Amino acid sequence: MNHLRACLLSGTVLEPDETGARVGKRTWWTWVFHHGDTACFVVEPSRGKTVVESFLGEARPKNWVSDRYGGQGGWATEEHQYCLAHLLREIEYEIQAGGTELAPKLKALLKRAIRIGRRRSKLGDPLLHRFKERFLERRDNILNQASPDDHAQKLLKTFKKIRNNLFVFMTNRAIPPTNNGSEQALRPAVIFRKVTNCFRSDWGAKLYGNVRSVIETGRRRGIATLDAIRLTLSGTPLPVWAA
């Protein structure tokens, strides 16, 4: 686990997320910190910033990708990309509540941005920079010219506050536009919680986090589950590229 954590913190991008867990009759949280071919899971009795602070230690990644939960903010030294999928859900709630001006425009803008993100491998850097400039201009036009009704004021305030965290991914190919990867990494933990009702002891929860770290990292590196566990028990770091 320490080796995986060191590998993860040596990079420039970190993608965290969390989901609920149960230890006895108490609510705990399963956290994932991941990027690329490495993932670390920790199961802790807190959802607060203290978990992130403990995992990072003195390290601070340049780039951070997360939802808008408060405990996820303030850790990047350079840029923080908010999950556009989560923002689209908030926009959709506003549309269902009757929003007819601001919300549909923001929805169209973010969906177009995600489509560009999916095409990045086929687009050159100069074109991506031009796309980003256009999206920033369109963002400002929408927010500065908005005259929403009362129930859209909260949405407008939110987007004005996070306007610089929307399109980081367009010119940074290492950053995804959403944190869907984090949710996918946590899915086995969610299934485990539903099937078993989680853990009876603290040590069992901690052990689960370590095991999930090995299995998920092994999967990303093309290493079979049993092979990943054997290598870890023998004290051998998981190879970056499996044979």
C-alpha positions as CSV (number, residue, x, y, z in Angstrom):
1,M,0.0,0.0,0.0
2,N,2.8,2.4,0.8
3,H,4.5,1.8,-2.5
4,L,1.2,2.4,-4.4
5,R,0.6,5.6,-2.5
6,A,4.1,6.8,-3.3
7,C,3.6,6.0,-7.0
8,L,0.3,7.9,-7.0
9,L,1.7,10.9,-5.2
10,S,4.7,11.1,-7.5
11,G,2.4,12.1,-10.4
12,T,0.8,15.4,-11.2
13,V,-2.9,14.5,-11.2
14,L,-5.1,13.0,-8.5
15,E,-8.7,11.9,-8.8
16,P,-10.5,11.2,-5.4
17,D,-14.0,10.2,-4.4
18,E,-15.8,8.5,-1.6
19,T,-18.8,6.4,-0.8
20,G,-20.5,5.3,2.4
21,A,-19.6,2.1,4.3
22,R,-20.7,0.4,7.5
23,V,-18.5,-0.8,10.3
24,G,-20.7,-2.5,12.8
25,K,-23.5,0.0,13.4
26,R,-21.4,3.0,12.4
27,T,-21.1,4.9,9.2
28,W,-17.7,5.0,7.7
29,W,-16.4,6.0,4.2
30,T,-14.6,4.2,1.5
31,W,-12.2,6.6,-0.3
32,V,-10.4,6.1,-3.5
33,F,-7.4,8.1,-4.7
34,H,-6.3,7.2,-8.2
35,H,-5.0,8.2,-11.6
36,G,-3.8,6.2,-14.5
37,D,-2.6,2.7,-13.6
38,T,-2.6,3.2,-9.8
39,A,-5.4,3.3,-7.3
40,C,-5.4,3.5,-3.5
41,F,-8.4,2.8,-1.2
42,V,-8.8,3.7,2.4
43,V,-11.7,3.1,4.7
44,E,-12.1,5.7,7.4
45,P,-14.7,6.9,9.9
46,S,-14.7,10.3,8.4
47,R,-15.7,12.0,5.2
48,G,-13.9,15.2,6.1
49,K,-10.7,16.9,4.8
50,T,-8.7,15.1,7.5
51,V,-8.8,11.9,5.4
52,V,-7.4,13.7,2.3
53,E,-4.8,15.5,4.5
54,S,-3.6,12.2,6.0
55,F,-3.4,10.5,2.6
56,L,-1.4,13.3,1.0
57,G,0.9,14.0,3.8
58,E,3.2,16.9,2.6
59,A,2.5,16.1,-1.1
60,R,0.2,18.4,-3.1
61,P,-0.7,17.4,-6.7
62,K,-0.6,20.0,-9.4
63,N,-4.0,19.0,-10.7
64,W,-7.2,17.7,-9.0
65,V,-10.4,16.2,-10.4
66,S,-13.4,15.8,-8.2
67,D,-17.0,16.7,-7.6
68,R,-17.9,19.8,-5.7
69,Y,-17.9,18.3,-2.2
70,G,-16.2,20.7,0.2
71,G,-13.7,18.2,1.5
72,Q,-12.3,17.8,-2.0
73,G,-11.4,21.5,-2.5
74,G,-8.1,23.4,-2.0
75,W,-5.6,20.6,-2.6
76,A,-4.3,21.4,-6.1
77,T,-1.3,23.6,-6.5
78,E,-2.3,24.6,-10.0
79,E,-5.7,23.6,-11.4
80,H,-8.9,21.9,-10.2
81,Q,-11.3,20.3,-12.7
82,Y,-14.8,19.9,-11.4
83,C,-16.8,16.9,-12.7
84,L,-19.0,18.1,-15.5
85,A,-21.3,15.1,-15.2
86,H,-22.2,16.2,-11.6
87,L,-22.8,19.7,-12.8
88,L,-25.1,18.5,-15.6
89,R,-27.2,16.7,-12.9
90,E,-27.6,20.0,-11.0
91,I,-28.5,21.7,-14.2
92,E,-31.1,19.0,-15.0
93,Y,-32.7,19.5,-11.6
94,E,-33.0,23.2,-12.4
95,I,-34.6,22.4,-15.8
96,Q,-37.1,20.1,-14.1
97,A,-37.9,22.8,-11.7
98,G,-38.9,25.1,-14.6
99,G,-35.6,26.8,-15.5
100,T,-35.9,27.9,-19.2
101,E,-33.1,30.4,-19.7
102,L,-29.8,29.8,-17.9
103,A,-29.9,26.1,-17.3
104,P,-30.5,24.9,-20.9
105,K,-27.7,27.2,-22.1
106,L,-25.3,25.8,-19.5
107,K,-26.4,22.2,-20.3
108,A,-25.7,22.7,-24.0
109,L,-22.3,24.2,-23.3
110,L,-21.1,21.5,-20.9
111,K,-22.3,18.6,-23.2
112,R,-20.4,20.1,-26.1
113,A,-17.3,20.4,-23.9
114,I,-17.6,16.7,-22.9
115,R,-17.9,15.7,-26.6
116,I,-14.7,17.6,-27.4
117,G,-13.0,15.9,-24.4
118,R,-13.8,12.5,-26.0
119,R,-12.1,13.6,-29.2
120,R,-8.9,15.0,-27.7
121,S,-6.8,12.1,-29.0
122,K,-7.6,13.2,-32.6
123,L,-7.1,16.9,-32.1
124,G,-3.9,18.9,-32.0
125,D,-2.9,21.2,-29.2
126,P,-3.4,24.5,-31.1
127,L,-7.0,23.5,-32.0
128,L,-7.7,22.5,-28.4
129,H,-6.5,25.9,-27.2
130,R,-8.8,27.6,-29.7
131,F,-11.7,25.5,-28.5
132,K,-11.0,26.4,-24.9
133,E,-10.9,30.1,-25.8
134,R,-14.2,29.9,-27.5
135,F,-15.8,28.0,-24.6
136,L,-14.4,30.5,-22.1
137,E,-15.9,33.3,-24.1
138,R,-19.3,31.5,-24.4
139,R,-19.2,30.8,-20.7
140,D,-18.7,34.4,-19.8
141,N,-21.4,35.5,-22.2
142,I,-23.9,33.1,-20.7
143,L,-23.1,34.1,-17.1
144,N,-22.7,37.8,-17.6
145,Q,-25.9,38.2,-19.7
146,A,-28.0,35.9,-17.6
147,S,-31.2,37.3,-16.2
148,P,-32.7,34.2,-14.6
149,D,-35.8,34.0,-12.5
150,D,-35.6,33.7,-8.8
151,H,-35.1,29.9,-8.6
152,A,-32.1,30.0,-10.9
153,Q,-30.2,32.5,-8.8
154,K,-28.5,29.7,-6.9
155,L,-27.3,28.0,-10.1
156,L,-26.0,31.3,-11.4
157,K,-24.1,32.0,-8.2
158,T,-22.6,28.4,-8.3
159,F,-21.3,28.7,-11.8
160,K,-19.9,32.2,-11.3
161,K,-18.0,30.8,-8.4
162,I,-16.6,27.8,-10.2
163,R,-16.2,29.4,-13.7
164,N,-12.4,28.7,-13.8
165,N,-12.9,25.0,-12.9
166,L,-15.0,24.0,-15.9
167,F,-12.7,23.6,-18.9
168,V,-9.3,22.7,-17.4
169,F,-9.3,19.4,-19.2
170,M,-9.4,20.9,-22.7
171,T,-5.7,21.8,-22.7
172,N,-4.5,19.3,-20.2
173,R,-4.8,15.8,-21.8
174,A,-4.0,14.1,-18.5
175,I,-7.3,15.4,-16.9
176,P,-10.7,13.9,-17.7
177,P,-13.8,16.1,-17.9
178,T,-15.6,14.1,-15.3
179,N,-14.8,11.9,-12.3
180,N,-16.6,8.9,-13.7
181,G,-13.4,7.0,-13.3
182,S,-13.6,7.5,-9.6
183,E,-17.2,6.3,-9.5
184,Q,-16.3,3.2,-11.5
185,A,-13.4,2.4,-9.2
186,L,-15.8,2.6,-6.2
187,R,-18.5,0.5,-7.8
188,P,-17.1,-2.9,-6.4
189,A,-17.1,-1.3,-2.9
190,V,-20.8,-0.2,-3.4
191,I,-21.7,-3.8,-4.5
192,F,-19.8,-5.2,-1.5
193,R,-21.7,-3.0,0.9
194,K,-25.0,-4.0,-0.5
195,V,-24.3,-7.7,-0.5
196,T,-22.5,-8.0,2.9
197,N,-23.6,-4.9,4.8
198,C,-19.9,-4.3,5.1
199,F,-17.6,-4.9,8.1
200,R,-17.8,-6.1,11.7
201,S,-14.5,-4.7,12.8
202,D,-12.2,-1.7,12.2
203,W,-9.3,-3.9,11.1
204,G,-11.5,-5.7,8.6
205,A,-12.4,-2.3,7.0
206,K,-8.7,-1.3,6.8
207,L,-7.7,-4.7,5.3
208,Y,-10.4,-4.3,2.7
209,G,-9.0,-1.0,1.6
210,N,-5.5,-2.5,1.2
211,V,-6.9,-5.5,-0.8
212,R,-9.0,-3.3,-3.1
213,S,-5.9,-1.2,-3.8
214,V,-3.9,-4.2,-4.9
215,I,-6.7,-5.7,-7.0
216,E,-7.7,-2.5,-8.7
217,T,-4.1,-1.4,-9.4
218,G,-3.4,-4.9,-10.7
219,R,-6.4,-4.7,-13.0
220,R,-5.3,-1.4,-14.4
221,R,-1.8,-2.8,-15.1
222,G,-3.0,-6.0,-16.7
223,I,-2.1,-8.2,-13.8
224,A,-4.4,-11.1,-12.7
225,T,-5.9,-10.8,-9.3
226,L,-4.2,-13.8,-7.7
227,D,-0.8,-12.7,-9.3
228,A,-1.2,-9.2,-7.9
229,I,-1.9,-10.6,-4.4
230,R,1.0,-13.0,-4.5
231,L,3.4,-10.3,-5.6
232,T,2.2,-8.0,-2.8
233,L,2.5,-10.7,-0.2
234,S,6.0,-11.5,-1.3
235,G,7.0,-7.8,-1.0
236,T,7.4,-7.3,-4.7
237,P,6.0,-4.1,-6.2
238,L,3.4,-4.5,-8.9
239,P,5.1,-4.0,-12.3
240,V,3.9,-1.1,-14.3
241,W,3.6,-3.2,-17.4
242,A,2.6,-6.8,-17.1
243,A,4.1,-9.4,-19.4
